[in-house]
């Protein structure tokens, strides 16, 4: 396996799963929005698993999981905004 893929996978797991979407979960908890929290949790889980798709060299699975994560993060943001 190429070592560059490992670095990208770890960056994806950390950046999306922990930092960006973790902030959405914290905001949802602060405002008491249960639906927004669960959307953000689903987005974090999909982003976290997408890092493993990079490890296993599954590009279509990676793109599907990243797309799912983006859609769920947008849904969480919309629930918080409206």
N, C-alpha and C positions, 0 to 999 in steps of 0.2 A: 504494500500500500504506500502511496505517496505521502510523505510527511506533511506536505502543505495542506492536504485534505484534513489531516488530524487537527491542525491549528485552526482551520476554518470551522470545523465542527465544534470545537471547544468554544470558539468565539460566538457561534450561533447559540449554543446552549446557554452561555453566560449572559450575552447581551439581550436576547429576546426573552428567554425564559425567566431570568431573575430580575433584571433591571427595569426594562421598559414595561413589561406586562405586570411586574410586581407593583409598580407605581399605580397602575390601573386598579389592581386589587385593593391597595391601601386607600385610594380615593373612594372606591365603592364601599368599603367598610366605614370610612369616615362619614359618608353621607347616608349610610344605612340602606343602600340599594342592593338588595340580595341578587336580583337578576344580573346586574352589571358585574357583581363579584363572580358569579358562576360563568358568565361569558369570558371574563378575564382569566379565570382559572382554566377554562377550556383552551383559550388561546395560549396560555403558558404551557400547558401539557402538550399541545400540538407542536409548539416551537421547540420544546425540550426533546421530543421524540424525533423531530426533523434533524437534529444534530446527529443522532444515531443512524439516520438514513444516509448521511454523508459518510460516516464510518463504514457502512456496509455497501457503499457505492451504488445507491439506488436513486438516480436523479429524478425519476418520475414521482417516486414516493416523496422525495424531498420537496419538490415543487407543490405537490398536493397538500402536504402538511403545512408548508409555509403559507399557501393560499388560504387554507382553513384557519390558520392562526391570524392572518390579517383580517379576514372576514369577522372572526369572533372578537378581535380587538376593536374593530370599527363598531360592531354591535354593542359592545360594552361602553364605548364612548358615547354612542347615541342614547343609550339608556341613561347614562349619567347626565347628558346635556338636556334631555327632554324628559 
